[in-house]
Amino acid sequence: MGLFNKLFHTNKASPKNTLSSTMSFFFGSSMAGQNVTERTAMQNTAVYACVRVLAEGLAELPLHIYQYTSDGGKQRAINHPLYFLLHDAPNPEMTSFIFRETMMNHLLLWGNAYAQIIRNGQGKITGLYPLMPDRMDVNRAANGEIYYTYNRNYDDYQAKNKSKQVILLSDEVLHIAGLGFDGLIGYSPIAMAKNAIGLSMAAEQYGSTFFKNDATPGGVLEHPNVVKDPERLRKSWQAQFSGSNNHSIAVLEEGMTFHQLSIPPDQAQFLDTRKFQLDEIARIFRVPPHMVGDLDRSTFSNIEQQSLEFVKYTLNPWCVRWEQAMNQQLLSSDDQQKYFIKFNVDGLLRGDYESRMNGYAIGRQNGWLSANDIRELEDLNRIPANEGGDQYLVNGNMLPLSQAGNFYNPKTKQESEDKQN
């Protein structure tokens, strides 16, 4: 208890950025009158689409632990205890995909993702479990150490009106923080952009209410004279041309004419507003509009380039954020000198088939790609080394790189001339 008394039974100073903790103050009503929280925002289709694209995009990437080799290269450290946890299943209840998707979802909505680190008696990590960001409070003790207070809600286990605060030290929590004020806690994109999201929610609510209580007439019947019984005429028209009879042929009497009403200008502006808010929310998450269903400015010639830019400028920064947090918090100081954790985004950066083959051909003919290098990039089985799978060739006679200069050796040149004679 000495360590706990030293850390927690002293005056505490919380980090300045508390947007994601229990002291969150940026959430709430937007200027459009909508209550914007991380959960209500997910009911907006644009927010849901952006979060899903990014969460699934990061979760699908291969995640490996690599070991530095003596020649300055790297190789997968499949025997490292963390390899199975990160690559396959971080705990018995989740696959690696579900774990990373959930954590990324938290990171995009709250600006922070937390996972409890479970260790055995030897200090080795045996499991990772996601924690809800809205129940986590980050504090700094008097000695400068960061610790985490998690509000465990026993209502989850059908024990009503019971809760408990659990204190976790920094080595017991994997904390991935988004963009923030102090570098310790990330602030929520939803909180920071609540007015833009609230406007989109308000426009959607207006549209739903408008179509629910639509009082705009579909058309107008014009009579050249005074209609003696307008109510009877209205009922007669509705009986013939509403419901299942709305495609019937109208027969107009007494010189009447029918004028169909077009969409009012204010409704046209409403549609433009909804369209603009889709781009606005996509801009918040830096997601290309075509990935959330907006194909107005996408063509066959530029959609591939937009997808590559999504990987390089949107997904890759998140990958780096994840990688550095895991390297720092999951690997010991000694292991950090030998191992590193990294996502593989090469598969997403591939071009079309023809472009890839042309690029491989250039690398193969100029001696910096072997057959096995190319086959690994294409997820194909390796060619055995004794069959030349690891040989590097150069253009011309396609000789092994080690024999490229043998032609100028007098002995080799004489042997070549004797064979020709």
Contacts in CASP RR format, 6 or more apart in sequence:
PFRMAT RR
TARGET T0000
AUTHOR 0000-0000-0000
METHOD contacts of the structure
MODEL  1
MGLFNKLFHTNKASPKNTLSSTMSFFFGSSMAGQNVTERTAMQNTAVYAC
VRVLAEGLAELPLHIYQYTSDGGKQRAINHPLYFLLHDAPNPEMTSFIFR
ETMMNHLLLWGNAYAQIIRNGQGKITGLYPLMPDRMDVNRAANGEIYYTY
NRNYDDYQAKNKSKQVILLSDEVLHIAGLGFDGLIGYSPIAMAKNAIGLS
MAAEQYGSTFFKNDATPGGVLEHPNVVKDPERLRKSWQAQFSGSNNHSIA
VLEEGMTFHQLSIPPDQAQFLDTRKFQLDEIARIFRVPPHMVGDLDRSTF
SNIEQQSLEFVKYTLNPWCVRWEQAMNQQLLSSDDQQKYFIKFNVDGLLR
GDYESRMNGYAIGRQNGWLSANDIRELEDLNRIPANEGGDQYLVNGNMLP
LSQAGNFYNPKTKQESEDKQN
4 167 0 8 1.000
6 141 0 8 1.000
6 143 0 8 1.000
7 141 0 8 1.000
7 142 0 8 1.000
7 143 0 8 1.000
7 145 0 8 1.000
7 147 0 8 1.000
7 169 0 8 1.000
8 141 0 8 1.000
8 147 0 8 1.000
8 167 0 8 1.000
10 141 0 8 1.000
10 142 0 8 1.000
10 143 0 8 1.000
11 142 0 8 1.000
12 139 0 8 1.000
12 140 0 8 1.000
12 141 0 8 1.000
12 142 0 8 1.000
13 139 0 8 1.000
13 140 0 8 1.000
13 142 0 8 1.000
14 21 0 8 1.000
14 23 0 8 1.000
14 137 0 8 1.000
14 138 0 8 1.000
14 139 0 8 1.000
14 140 0 8 1.000
15 138 0 8 1.000
15 139 0 8 1.000
15 140 0 8 1.000
15 146 0 8 1.000
15 182 0 8 1.000
15 184 0 8 1.000
15 185 0 8 1.000
16 181 0 8 1.000
16 182 0 8 1.000
17 180 0 8 1.000
17 181 0 8 1.000
17 182 0 8 1.000
17 183 0 8 1.000
17 184 0 8 1.000
17 185 0 8 1.000
17 186 0 8 1.000
17 187 0 8 1.000
18 24 0 8 1.000
18 25 0 8 1.000
18 137 0 8 1.000
18 138 0 8 1.000
18 185 0 8 1.000
19 25 0 8 1.000
19 26 0 8 1.000
19 111 0 8 1.000
19 180 0 8 1.000
19 185 0 8 1.000
19 186 0 8 1.000
19 187 0 8 1.000
19 188 0 8 1.000
19 191 0 8 1.000
20 110 0 8 1.000
20 111 0 8 1.000
20 112 0 8 1.000
20 133 0 8 1.000
20 134 0 8 1.000
20 136 0 8 1.000
20 185 0 8 1.000
20 186 0 8 1.000
20 187 0 8 1.000
20 188 0 8 1.000
21 136 0 8 1.000
21 137 0 8 1.000
21 138 0 8 1.000
21 185 0 8 1.000
22 134 0 8 1.000
22 135 0 8 1.000
22 136 0 8 1.000
22 137 0 8 1.000
22 151 0 8 1.000
23 137 0 8 1.000
24 134 0 8 1.000
24 188 0 8 1.000
24 191 0 8 1.000
26 187 0 8 1.000
26 188 0 8 1.000
26 191 0 8 1.000
26 192 0 8 1.000
26 194 0 8 1.000
27 36 0 8 1.000
27 37 0 8 1.000
27 38 0 8 1.000
27 188 0 8 1.000
27 190 0 8 1.000
27 191 0 8 1.000
27 194 0 8 1.000
28 35 0 8 1.000
28 36 0 8 1.000
28 37 0 8 1.000
28 194 0 8 1.000
29 35 0 8 1.000
29 36 0 8 1.000
30 36 0 8 1.000
30 194 0 8 1.000
30 195 0 8 1.000
30 197 0 8 1.000
30 198 0 8 1.000
30 199 0 8 1.000
30 201 0 8 1.000
30 202 0 8 1.000
31 195 0 8 1.000
31 198 0 8 1.000
31 199 0 8 1.000
32 195 0 8 1.000
32 198 0 8 1.000
32 199 0 8 1.000
32 201 0 8 1.000
32 202 0 8 1.000
33 198 0 8 1.000
33 202 0 8 1.000
34 40 0 8 1.000
34 197 0 8 1.000
34 198 0 8 1.000
34 199 0 8 1.000
34 201 0 8 1.000
34 202 0 8 1.000
34 205 0 8 1.000
36 190 0 8 1.000
36 191 0 8 1.000
36 194 0 8 1.000
36 197 0 8 1.000
36 198 0 8 1.000
36 201 0 8 1.000
37 190 0 8 1.000
38 109 0 8 1.000
38 110 0 8 1.000
38 134 0 8 1.000
38 188 0 8 1.000
38 190 0 8 1.000
40 201 0 8 1.000
41 47 0 8 1.000
41 109 0 8 1.000
41 190 0 8 1.000
41 197 0 8 1.000
41 201 0 8 1.000
42 48 0 8 1.000
42 51 0 8 1.000
42 109 0 8 1.000
43 201 0 8 1.000
44 197 0 8 1.000
44 200 0 8 1.000
44 201 0 8 1.000
44 204 0 8 1.000
44 281 0 8 1.000
45 204 0 8 1.000
46 200 0 8 1.000
46 277 0 8 1.000
46 278 0 8 1.000
46 281 0 8 1.000
46 282 0 8 1.000
46 292 0 8 1.000
47 190 0 8 1.000
47 197 0 8 1.000
47 200 0 8 1.000
47 281 0 8 1.000
49 287 0 8 1.000
49 291 0 8 1.000
49 292 0 8 1.000
49 293 0 8 1.000
50 108 0 8 1.000
50 281 0 8 1.000
50 282 0 8 1.000
50 284 0 8 1.000
50 285 0 8 1.000
50 287 0 8 1.000
50 292 0 8 1.000
51 105 0 8 1.000
51 108 0 8 1.000
51 109 0 8 1.000
51 285 0 8 1.000
53 287 0 8 1.000
53 291 0 8 1.000
53 292 0 8 1.000
54 104 0 8 1.000
54 108 0 8 1.000
54 285 0 8 1.000
54 287 0 8 1.000
54 314 0 8 1.000
54 315 0 8 1.000
54 318 0 8 1.000
55 100 0 8 1.000
55 101 0 8 1.000
55 102 0 8 1.000
55 104 0 8 1.000
55 105 0 8 1.000
55 108 0 8 1.000
56 101 0 8 1.000
57 315 0 8 1.000
58 100 0 8 1.000
58 101 0 8 1.000
58 104 0 8 1.000
58 315 0 8 1.000
58 318 0 8 1.000
58 319 0 8 1.000
58 322 0 8 1.000
58 343 0 8 1.000
59 96 0 8 1.000
59 97 0 8 1.000
59 98 0 8 1.000
59 100 0 8 1.000
59 101 0 8 1.000
59 104 0 8 1.000
60 97 0 8 1.000
61 319 0 8 1.000
61 343 0 8 1.000
61 344 0 8 1.000
61 345 0 8 1.000
61 348 0 8 1.000
62 87 0 8 1.000
62 343 0 8 1.000
62 344 0 8 1.000
63 86 0 8 1.000
63 87 0 8 1.000
63 96 0 8 1.000
63 100 0 8 1.000
63 341 0 8 1.000
63 342 0 8 1.000
63 343 0 8 1.000
63 344 0 8 1.000
64 76 0 8 1.000
64 83 0 8 1.000
64 86 0 8 1.000
64 87 0 8 1.000
64 341 0 8 1.000
64 342 0 8 1.000
64 344 0 8 1.000
65 76 0 8 1.000
65 77 0 8 1.000
65 80 0 8 1.000
65 82 0 8 1.000
65 83 0 8 1.000
65 86 0 8 1.000
65 87 0 8 1.000
65 339 0 8 1.000
65 340 0 8 1.000
65 341 0 8 1.000
66 74 0 8 1.000
66 75 0 8 1.000
66 76 0 8 1.000
66 77 0 8 1.000
66 339 0 8 1.000
66 340 0 8 1.000
66 341 0 8 1.000
66 342 0 8 1.000
67 74 0 8 1.000
67 75 0 8 1.000
67 76 0 8 1.000
67 77 0 8 1.000
67 80 0 8 1.000
67 338 0 8 1.000
67 339 0 8 1.000
68 74 0 8 1.000
68 338 0 8 1.000
68 339 0 8 1.000
68 340 0 8 1.000
69 75 0 8 1.000
74 340 0 8 1.000
76 83 0 8 1.000
77 83 0 8 1.000
77 339 0 8 1.000
80 339 0 8 1.000
81 124 0 8 1.000
81 125 0 8 1.000
81 126 0 8 1.000
82 125 0 8 1.000
82 330 0 8 1.000
82 331 0 8 1.000
82 341 0 8 1.000
85 125 0 8 1.000
85 126 0 8 1.000
85 127 0 8 1.000
85 128 0 8 1.000
86 96 0 8 1.000
86 326 0 8 1.000
86 341 0 8 1.000
87 96 0 8 1.000
88 95 0 8 1.000
88 96 0 8 1.000
89 95 0 8 1.000
89 96 0 8 1.000
89 99 0 8 1.000
90 96 0 8 1.000
90 99 0 8 1.000
90 115 0 8 1.000
90 127 0 8 1.000
90 128 0 8 1.000
90 129 0 8 1.000
91 99 0 8 1.000
91 118 0 8 1.000
91 127 0 8 1.000
91 128 0 8 1.000
91 129 0 8 1.000
94 102 0 8 1.000
94 130 0 8 1.000
99 115 0 8 1.000
99 128 0 8 1.000
99 130 0 8 1.000
102 130 0 8 1.000
103 113 0 8 1.000
103 115 0 8 1.000
103 130 0 8 1.000
103 176 0 8 1.000
104 113 0 8 1.000
104 318 0 8 1.000
106 112 0 8 1.000
106 113 0 8 1.000
106 114 0 8 1.000
106 130 0 8 1.000
106 132 0 8 1.000
106 133 0 8 1.000
107 113 0 8 1.000
107 176 0 8 1.000
107 178 0 8 1.000
107 318 0 8 1.000
108 189 0 8 1.000
108 285 0 8 1.000
109 133 0 8 1.000
109 188 0 8 1.000
109 189 0 8 1.000
109 190 0 8 1.000
110 133 0 8 1.000
110 134 0 8 1.000
110 188 0 8 1.000
110 190 0 8 1.000
111 133 0 8 1.000
111 177 0 8 1.000
111 178 0 8 1.000
111 179 0 8 1.000
111 186 0 8 1.000
111 187 0 8 1.000
111 188 0 8 1.000
111 189 0 8 1.000
112 133 0 8 1.000
112 136 0 8 1.000
112 175 0 8 1.000
112 176 0 8 1.000
112 177 0 8 1.000
112 178 0 8 1.000
112 185 0 8 1.000
112 186 0 8 1.000
113 130 0 8 1.000
113 133 0 8 1.000
113 175 0 8 1.000
113 176 0 8 1.000
114 130 0 8 1.000
114 131 0 8 1.000
114 132 0 8 1.000
114 133 0 8 1.000
114 136 0 8 1.000
114 148 0 8 1.000
114 150 0 8 1.000
114 173 0 8 1.000
114 174 0 8 1.000
114 175 0 8 1.000
114 176 0 8 1.000
115 128 0 8 1.000
115 129 0 8 1.000
115 130 0 8 1.000
115 131 0 8 1.000
115 173 0 8 1.000
115 174 0 8 1.000
116 128 0 8 1.000
116 129 0 8 1.000
116 131 0 8 1.000
116 150 0 8 1.000
116 168 0 8 1.000
116 172 0 8 1.000
116 173 0 8 1.000
116 174 0 8 1.000
117 125 0 8 1.000
117 127 0 8 1.000
117 128 0 8 1.000
117 171 0 8 1.000
117 172 0 8 1.000
117 173 0 8 1.000
117 174 0 8 1.000
117 329 0 8 1.000
117 330 0 8 1.000
118 125 0 8 1.000
118 126 0 8 1.000
118 127 0 8 1.000
118 128 0 8 1.000
118 129 0 8 1.000
119 125 0 8 1.000
119 126 0 8 1.000
119 172 0 8 1.000
120 126 0 8 1.000
125 330 0 8 1.000
128 174 0 8 1.000
131 150 0 8 1.000
131 173 0 8 1.000
135 150 0 8 1.000
135 151 0 8 1.000
135 152 0 8 1.000
135 153 0 8 1.000
136 148 0 8 1.000
136 149 0 8 1.000
136 150 0 8 1.000
136 151 0 8 1.000
137 148 0 8 1.000
137 149 0 8 1.000
137 150 0 8 1.000
137 151 0 8 1.000
138 146 0 8 1.000
138 147 0 8 1.000
138 148 0 8 1.000
138 149 0 8 1.000
138 175 0 8 1.000
138 184 0 8 1.000
138 185 0 8 1.000
139 146 0 8 1.000
139 147 0 8 1.000
139 148 0 8 1.000
139 149 0 8 1.000
140 146 0 8 1.000
140 147 0 8 1.000
141 147 0 8 1.000
145 169 0 8 1.000
145 170 0 8 1.000
146 170 0 8 1.000
146 184 0 8 1.000
147 167 0 8 1.000
147 168 0 8 1.000
147 169 0 8 1.000
147 170 0 8 1.000
148 167 0 8 1.000
148 168 0 8 1.000
148 169 0 8 1.000
148 170 0 8 1.000
148 172 0 8 1.000
148 173 0 8 1.000
148 175 0 8 1.000
149 165 0 8 1.000
149 166 0 8 1.000
149 167 0 8 1.000
149 168 0 8 1.000
150 165 0 8 1.000
150 166 0 8 1.000
150 167 0 8 1.000
150 168 0 8 1.000
151 163 0 8 1.000
151 164 0 8 1.000
151 165 0 8 1.000
151 166 0 8 1.000
152 163 0 8 1.000
152 164 0 8 1.000
152 165 0 8 1.000
152 166 0 8 1.000
153 163 0 8 1.000
154 160 0 8 1.000
154 162 0 8 1.000
154 163 0 8 1.000
154 164 0 8 1.000
155 161 0 8 1.000
155 162 0 8 1.000
155 163 0 8 1.000
170 329 0 8 1.000
171 329 0 8 1.000
173 329 0 8 1.000
174 325 0 8 1.000
174 326 0 8 1.000
174 329 0 8 1.000
174 330 0 8 1.000
175 325 0 8 1.000
175 329 0 8 1.000
176 321 0 8 1.000
176 322 0 8 1.000
176 325 0 8 1.000
177 183 0 8 1.000
177 184 0 8 1.000
177 185 0 8 1.000
177 186 0 8 1.000
177 321 0 8 1.000
177 325 0 8 1.000
178 186 0 8 1.000
178 187 0 8 1.000
178 321 0 8 1.000
179 186 0 8 1.000
179 187 0 8 1.000
180 186 0 8 1.000
180 187 0 8 1.000
181 187 0 8 1.000
189 284 0 8 1.000
189 285 0 8 1.000
190 197 0 8 1.000
193 281 0 8 1.000
193 284 0 8 1.000
196 277 0 8 1.000
196 280 0 8 1.000
196 281 0 8 1.000
196 284 0 8 1.000
197 281 0 8 1.000
197 284 0 8 1.000
199 273 0 8 1.000
199 277 0 8 1.000
200 274 0 8 1.000
200 277 0 8 1.000
200 278 0 8 1.000
200 280 0 8 1.000
200 281 0 8 1.000
203 270 0 8 1.000
203 273 0 8 1.000
203 274 0 8 1.000
203 277 0 8 1.000
204 274 0 8 1.000
206 270 0 8 1.000
207 270 0 8 1.000
210 267 0 8 1.000
210 270 0 8 1.000
216 261 0 8 1.000
216 264 0 8 1.000
217 261 0 8 1.000
218 260 0 8 1.000
218 261 0 8 1.000
219 258 0 8 1.000
219 259 0 8 1.000
219 260 0 8 1.000
219 261 0 8 1.000
220 258 0 8 1.000
220 259 0 8 1.000
220 261 0 8 1.000
221 233 0 8 1.000
221 237 0 8 1.000
221 252 0 8 1.000
221 256 0 8 1.000
221 257 0 8 1.000
221 258 0 8 1.000
222 256 0 8 1.000
222 257 0 8 1.000
222 258 0 8 1.000
222 259 0 8 1.000
223 254 0 8 1.000
223 255 0 8 1.000
223 256 0 8 1.000
224 254 0 8 1.000
224 255 0 8 1.000
224 256 0 8 1.000
225 254 0 8 1.000
227 233 0 8 1.000
239 245 0 8 1.000
240 248 0 8 1.000
240 250 0 8 1.000
241 248 0 8 1.000
241 250 0 8 1.000
250 258 0 8 1.000
252 258 0 8 1.000
275 294 0 8 1.000
278 289 0 8 1.000
278 292 0 8 1.000
278 294 0 8 1.000
279 289 0 8 1.000
279 294 0 8 1.000
282 288 0 8 1.000
282 289 0 8 1.000
282 291 0 8 1.000
282 292 0 8 1.000
282 294 0 8 1.000
285 314 0 8 1.000
286 313 0 8 1.000
286 314 0 8 1.000
287 310 0 8 1.000
287 314 0 8 1.000
288 306 0 8 1.000
288 307 0 8 1.000
288 309 0 8 1.000
288 310 0 8 1.000
288 314 0 8 1.000
289 295 0 8 1.000
289 296 0 8 1.000
289 297 0 8 1.000
289 298 0 8 1.000
290 297 0 8 1.000
290 298 0 8 1.000
290 303 0 8 1.000
290 306 0 8 1.000
291 307 0 8 1.000
291 310 0 8 1.000
298 306 0 8 1.000
304 351 0 8 1.000
304 352 0 8 1.000
307 348 0 8 1.000
308 349 0 8 1.000
308 351 0 8 1.000
311 345 0 8 1.000
311 348 0 8 1.000
311 349 0 8 1.000
312 349 0 8 1.000
315 345 0 8 1.000
315 348 0 8 1.000
316 345 0 8 1.000
319 343 0 8 1.000
319 345 0 8 1.000
322 343 0 8 1.000
323 340 0 8 1.000
323 341 0 8 1.000
323 342 0 8 1.000
323 343 0 8 1.000
326 341 0 8 1.000
327 336 0 8 1.000
327 340 0 8 1.000
327 341 0 8 1.000
328 336 0 8 1.000
330 341 0 8 1.000
331 339 0 8 1.000
331 340 0 8 1.000
331 341 0 8 1.000
346 377 0 8 1.000
350 356 0 8 1.000
356 378 0 8 1.000
360 369 0 8 1.000
360 374 0 8 1.000
360 377 0 8 1.000
363 369 0 8 1.000
364 370 0 8 1.000
364 371 0 8 1.000
364 374 0 8 1.000
364 393 0 8 1.000
365 393 0 8 1.000
365 394 0 8 1.000
365 395 0 8 1.000
365 398 0 8 1.000
366 394 0 8 1.000
366 395 0 8 1.000
367 392 0 8 1.000
367 393 0 8 1.000
367 394 0 8 1.000
367 401 0 8 1.000
368 392 0 8 1.000
369 392 0 8 1.000
370 389 0 8 1.000
370 390 0 8 1.000
370 391 0 8 1.000
370 392 0 8 1.000
371 383 0 8 1.000
371 388 0 8 1.000
371 389 0 8 1.000
371 390 0 8 1.000
371 391 0 8 1.000
372 382 0 8 1.000
372 383 0 8 1.000
372 389 0 8 1.000
372 390 0 8 1.000
375 381 0 8 1.000
375 382 0 8 1.000
375 383 0 8 1.000
376 382 0 8 1.000
382 389 0 8 1.000
383 389 0 8 1.000
391 400 0 8 1.000
391 401 0 8 1.000
392 400 0 8 1.000
392 401 0 8 1.000
393 399 0 8 1.000
393 400 0 8 1.000
393 401 0 8 1.000
394 401 0 8 1.000
394 404 0 8 1.000
399 406 0 8 1.000
406 412 0 8 1.000
407 413 0 8 1.000
407 416 0 8 1.000
END
